[in-house]
Amino acid sequence: MKKIITLIFLTSLPLPLIAADNALVLLNKMTQSLSQMSYKGTLVHIKNNDVVTLKVSHTIDNGKEIEEVERLNKNGEPYSRKVRDYSLSQLPKFDKKMQSVYSFDLGNIKKVAARPCQLVIARPKDRMRYLQKFCVDTETSLLLDYTIIDKSHKPIEQFMFTRVDILSEGAAVTKLATDVKQVVANNTLALSADSKKEVTRSAWSLKKTPKGFSLRKAPTMEGETIAEHYILSDGLSSVSIFISKKVPNSKQTGTRSGALNVVTYYKDNFAITLVGAVPKSTLKDIFNNLQHNAK
């Protein structure tokens, strides 16, 4: 009887809700697999029509993560230095709050690095963020392919394994993490910062916060010339805001590298630099809503 009631309950739920829940569960398994499994392989990073090949090794030694990334030359030989800007194990925890601004859908099964993987699509509900695709290994939940798609439906950045060897499977596949650390780094894979803390008293605030985002003040390092540093995050996409005194004769600037946009605007005699893997129009909207609070 209990099984019948459960079946009736499940069949009464809208199919998109069930699919979204399944997608979130799979994405969280993926996040934990990347940090708790031991694996090695060859990763290709594609952006701005450039292809960079990386040799990746991730192992667990007495519960401690050891991650090594080397950039390879075209002939397959490593450069003399390690690459420090890439990390596969620092991905956000996916929760249902994200569904206010993203639709999570399960796509087709395809093969990446000769392994079957389940496509999961994070589709934005507005034009303030990019569409993101994850292809998750059906056996180990390891992320095999990650692609960012712009508003014109073109891929603008992609990370994809061309070869991967699973050295050991940790607890990631069977038990979901309750606390996933998140960081902001120079690559797109380190997707977002902890957005649980809101800004309380600070020199700057937003007149209107974009839907799904929350703002927090980030600590600045000793000796930094930046007056203020804020992070705006929806849990999956994030924007860093750096505010400092305007330098005389400085000009507005803007650059783009793959999915990452960087712009510098000026307001109230301050230079405001916004950095994020979001459309440039989103950075402009955030800037327009920034206001300097009176002392």
N, C-alpha and C positions, 0 to 999 in steps of 0.2 A: 504493500500500500504506500509506503514511504517513497519507493522508487517511482510509483505512478504520480504521486503529488509533485515530486521533484521534476519529473518529465513534463507535467502540465505547466509548472512554473516556468521552466526553460523555454517551452514552446510559446508561452505567452509574451516573452520578452522580444522586443524588436531585434531582428538579426544584426543590424549595425552595432547595437550596444554589446551584443555577445562577441562580435568580431573585434570591436575596439578593446574589450577587456582581455581577450586572448592575445591581441597584439601587444598590449602593455605588459602582460605577464612574460611574453617572449622577449621583449626588449629588456626587461629587468634581469632575466636569465642571461641575456647577452652581456649586460653590464658586468654581472658578477663573474661570468666565465672569463672575460678579458682580464680580470684582475686576479682570479684564483686558479686558473689553469696554467700549465706549462706547455709552451708551444714555440715553434720557430718557423720562419719562412721568409719568402720574398714578397715585399709589398711595393706596389706601384702607386705613386702619387701623381695625379694629373691635374694641372691648372695652367691657365694662360697658354694653352697649347704646348706646354712643356711637360716632359715625362721624367720624373725622378724615381730611380729604383732604390729601394731600401732593404737592407738585411735586418730582420727583426728577430730578437730572441727574448722570450719572457719565461722566467722560471720562478719557482717558489722554493726557498731554502729556509727551513725551520720557521715557516710562516711568514717570511719576509719576501716581498717582491723584488726581483732583480730583472730590470728591463734594459736591454742594450739595442741600440739602433745605429746602423752604419749605412752611410750613403755609398752606393756602388758606382763605379765608372761604367761607361758604355760597354767595356769589355768584360764587365762582371767583377773587376778587381775593386777592393774597398779604397776609399779615400784614406788619408793619413789621420783624419780626426773623426771623432764620434759625432753623431747628430744629437743635439740636446733638445730640439724644439718639438719633437714628436713623442706622443704617448698614446697608446691604445687603451690603457687601463683606466684612464680618468674620464669616464662618461657619467652623465647625470643619472639620478634615480628617476624613473618615469612614474608619474602618479596621475590620478584621475583629474587633478586640477588642470593639467595641460589640455584636457579635452574641451576647455572653454575657448581655446584658440587654435587647436589642432584636431583634425580627424585622423584617427589611427586605423589603417586598413591593412588586411592581409592580402598580399598579391599572389603571384604564381610561384611555383617551385622552379628554380633554375640551378645551373651548375656554375660554380666559381672555384678555381683551383682544383678542378676535378672532384669537387664535393657538392652534394645537393644542399641548397640553402633556401630558406623561406623568405620571400620578399615582404618587408613591412614598410608601409608608407606613412610618414607623418605629413599630412596635408594641411597647410595653414588655412584658416577660415577668413583671413584678410590678406591684404597685400603688404603687410609690414614685416613679414618673415619669409624665408625660403622653404620650399618643399624639400623634404629630406627622405632618402630611401636607404634602408638597411637590409642587407641580405644576411640572414642568420643561419648558420650551419644547423641542419635538422637533427644531427646526432649529438653535437657538443654544445650548441647554442653560441658558438664563437662567431664574432662578426667577421665576415669574409669580404664584404663589399659595402662601401658607404658613399653615397652620391648626393650632392646638393644641386638642386634644380632651380633656375631663376624664373622670373615671372613670364618669360617668353618660352618656357618649357624646355630650355636648353641646359644641359649639365655644365656647371661652371667650376666644379671641383669634385675630385673622386679619389678615394683610397681603395685599392683592391689587391687582395692576395692573388699572386699568380702561382704560388706554391706554398703549402703550409703542412707542417708535421705536428701532430698532437703528441706531445711527450708524456703528459699525464692529465687526467681529468680530476679536478678538485671537487669541492662540495657545491660548486656554483650551479650545476645542473639540477641538483635535487633540492637545494635550499636557497631561497632568495635572501639577499642581503637586506638588513633593516637600516643600515647606515652606510651610504655610498659617498665617499669623499669626492668633492668636485673642485676643479681649479680653472683658472683662466691662464692660458699659455699662448704662445705665438702661433699655434696651429689650430686648425678648425676642429680636430678631433677632441681636443680638450674643450668641451662645448660650453660649459656654463659654470657660474659660481653659485655658491649657496645663497639662495634668495629668501631665506626664512626671516632674516632680520630686516626690519624697515628702518629708514632714516628717521630719527626723532628730531634732534636739534642739530642743524647744520647751516652752513652759509648759503647753500643752494637747495632748491626744491623744484618740483615739477608742478606747473599749474594744472596740467592734465596728464595723468599717467596712461600710456597706451594699454589697452585691454590685455590682461594676462601677465603683464610685467609688474615687477615690484622693484623698488629702489633701495639700495643700502649704501652706506658710506664705507669705503674700503680703507684700511690702514695704509699710511704712506711710510716708506722706509726712511730711516734716519739719514739726513743729508740730502734728500730729494728736494728739488726746487719746485715741485708741483704743489700748489696751494691746497687743492682738494682732489680726491679721487673717489668716484662713485661707480657702482655697478648696477646696471638695470638688466634684469633677467626674467624670462618666463619659464625657466627650468630647462629649456632645450636650446634656446637662442639667447645670447647675452650681448650687452654693449658696455664697454668701459668708457667712462667720461673723465677726462683729465683737464683740470682747470688751473691756470696759472696767470700771473700778471702779463699783460700784453707787452710785447717788445716793440719799440718804435719802428715804424715803417714796415711792419710785418703784413703779409698778405694772406688772403684766404687760400687754402690748399685742399686738394683732394686726390687720393690715389685708390686704386683697387688692385688686389692680388687674389685671383680666384674668387672665393665667396667673401673674402674679407675686404671691407671698405674702411678707409681712414679719411676723415675730413677735419679741418680746423676752421672754426668760425670765431667771430669776435663779438663780445657783448659787455657793456659796462666796464670797459677798459680791461677785460680779461680775455685771454686766449683759451678757447674751449675746443679740445680735440676729442672726437668721438671715434671709437674703434669697435667694429663688430661684424660678424658674419650675417649681416642683414642688408636689405637694399639700402642704397644711399638715401632714398626718399624717407626711410624710417629715421635715419640719423638726423636729417634736416628737421623732421617733425619733432624729435626729442629736443633738439637745440631750440626750436621756436618756443617750446613749453618750459624751458629752463628759466628760472627767475632767481635773482640774487636777493636774499632775505635781508631786510634792514636789521642793523645791530640793535 
